[in-house]
Amino acid sequence: MTYYADLTPYEYLGPEPGVLNVGWLEASHPFAVAEANPELIRRLATAARYSRVNQTRGYHPCSICGPGRAAPYVRVGWRRIHLGSAELRVRGADVTYAAPDLVVHYIRDHGYAPPQPFVDAAIKPVRARSR
């Protein structure tokens, strides 16, 4: 996969104004670590199940795990979701964050600490629709 520093303008599949990178990690680049937030993992795993974007063919392996490891996955309910072939989008107040779906694995299994604005946007309360 391609490395992009957090909160830099998105360019992976072409520039998109107002979209910032989060979680485009590679083993050769250090990243912030912290204890994983279970609610963040739950929300991002749900997004990996229901709202992935920019689906590609094949899977990108986790370079942090090293070669020969099985493709990472996450369970959402009874469903096993393989990670490494799409992106997740998280909408903030004034910006949208683009992350590879592997961000769920990075947070859960490698202790990656995404930027706080991304975390806040990902776990913001879901508003009920008014009738």
C-alpha positions as CSV (number, residue, x, y, z in Angstrom):
1,M,0.0,0.0,0.0
2,T,1.0,3.6,-0.3
3,Y,2.1,5.7,2.7
4,Y,0.5,9.1,3.4
5,A,1.1,11.1,6.5
6,D,-2.0,11.7,8.6
7,L,-4.1,14.8,7.8
8,T,-2.4,15.5,4.4
9,P,-4.6,16.0,1.4
10,Y,-6.0,12.9,-0.1
11,E,-4.4,11.8,-3.5
12,Y,-4.5,8.0,-3.6
13,L,-7.1,7.7,-6.4
14,G,-6.9,11.4,-7.5
15,P,-7.1,14.7,-5.5
16,E,-10.4,15.4,-3.7
17,P,-10.7,18.8,-2.2
18,G,-11.7,18.7,1.5
19,V,-10.6,15.1,2.0
20,L,-7.7,14.3,4.3
21,N,-5.7,11.1,4.8
22,V,-5.7,9.1,8.0
23,G,-4.2,5.7,8.6
24,W,-2.2,5.1,5.4
25,L,0.5,3.2,7.3
26,E,3.6,1.4,6.2
27,A,6.1,-0.5,8.4
28,S,8.9,1.7,7.3
29,H,7.2,4.8,8.8
30,P,6.7,5.3,12.6
31,F,3.2,6.0,13.8
32,A,1.6,7.2,17.1
33,V,0.3,4.4,19.4
34,A,-2.2,4.3,22.2
35,E,-4.6,1.9,23.9
36,A,-7.3,1.0,21.4
37,N,-10.8,2.6,21.8
38,P,-13.3,-0.2,21.6
39,E,-16.1,2.1,20.4
40,L,-13.9,3.5,17.6
41,I,-13.1,-0.1,16.5
42,R,-16.8,-1.0,16.6
43,R,-17.8,2.0,14.5
44,L,-15.0,1.5,11.9
45,A,-15.7,-2.2,11.7
46,T,-19.4,-1.4,11.0
47,A,-18.3,1.0,8.3
48,A,-16.1,-1.7,6.8
49,R,-19.1,-3.9,6.6
50,Y,-21.7,-1.4,5.3
51,S,-20.1,1.6,3.7
52,R,-16.7,0.9,2.1
53,V,-15.8,3.0,-0.9
54,N,-13.2,2.8,-3.7
55,Q,-13.3,-1.0,-3.6
56,T,-10.3,-2.4,-5.6
57,R,-9.5,-5.9,-6.9
58,G,-7.3,-8.0,-4.7
59,Y,-6.0,-7.3,-1.2
60,H,-3.2,-5.2,0.2
61,P,-1.4,-7.1,3.0
62,C,-0.4,-5.4,6.2
63,S,3.3,-4.5,6.0
64,I,3.5,-4.2,9.8
65,C,2.6,-7.8,10.2
66,G,5.2,-8.9,7.7
67,P,5.1,-11.3,4.8
68,G,3.3,-14.6,4.9
69,R,0.6,-13.5,7.3
70,A,-3.1,-14.1,6.6
71,A,-5.1,-11.2,5.4
72,P,-6.5,-9.2,8.3
73,Y,-10.3,-9.4,8.9
74,V,-12.9,-8.1,11.4
75,R,-16.2,-9.7,12.5
76,V,-19.3,-7.7,12.3
77,G,-22.1,-9.8,13.7
78,W,-21.8,-13.2,12.1
79,R,-20.0,-11.8,9.0
80,R,-16.3,-12.0,8.5
81,I,-15.0,-8.8,6.6
82,H,-11.6,-9.1,5.0
83,L,-9.6,-5.9,5.1
84,G,-7.2,-4.4,2.6
85,S,-9.2,-3.7,-0.5
86,A,-11.2,-0.6,0.1
87,E,-11.4,2.7,1.9
88,L,-13.6,4.1,4.7
89,R,-14.8,7.7,4.7
90,V,-15.5,9.5,8.0
91,R,-17.2,12.9,7.8
92,G,-16.1,15.6,10.2
93,A,-17.6,19.0,10.7
94,D,-15.6,20.7,7.9
95,V,-13.6,17.9,6.3
96,T,-13.9,14.2,5.3
97,Y,-11.2,11.7,6.3
98,A,-10.2,8.9,3.9
99,A,-8.7,5.8,5.5
100,P,-7.9,2.4,4.1
101,D,-10.2,-0.2,5.6
102,L,-7.0,-1.7,7.1
103,V,-7.2,1.1,9.7
104,V,-9.5,-1.1,11.8
105,H,-6.7,-3.7,11.9
106,Y,-4.0,-1.1,12.6
107,I,-5.9,0.3,15.6
108,R,-7.0,-3.1,17.0
109,D,-3.9,-5.1,16.4
110,H,-1.0,-2.6,16.2
111,G,-2.1,0.1,18.6
112,Y,-2.2,2.8,15.9
113,A,-3.6,6.1,17.4
114,P,-5.3,8.0,14.7
115,P,-5.6,11.8,15.0
116,Q,-8.1,13.0,17.6
117,P,-10.3,14.9,15.1
118,F,-10.8,11.6,13.1
119,V,-11.6,9.7,16.3
120,D,-14.1,12.4,17.3
121,A,-15.8,12.3,13.9
122,A,-15.9,8.5,13.8
123,I,-17.6,8.1,17.2
124,K,-19.9,11.1,17.1
125,P,-23.4,10.3,18.1
126,V,-25.7,9.3,15.3
127,R,-28.6,11.6,15.1
128,A,-32.1,10.1,14.9
129,R,-34.0,11.1,11.7
130,S,-36.9,13.5,12.4
131,R,-40.2,12.6,10.9
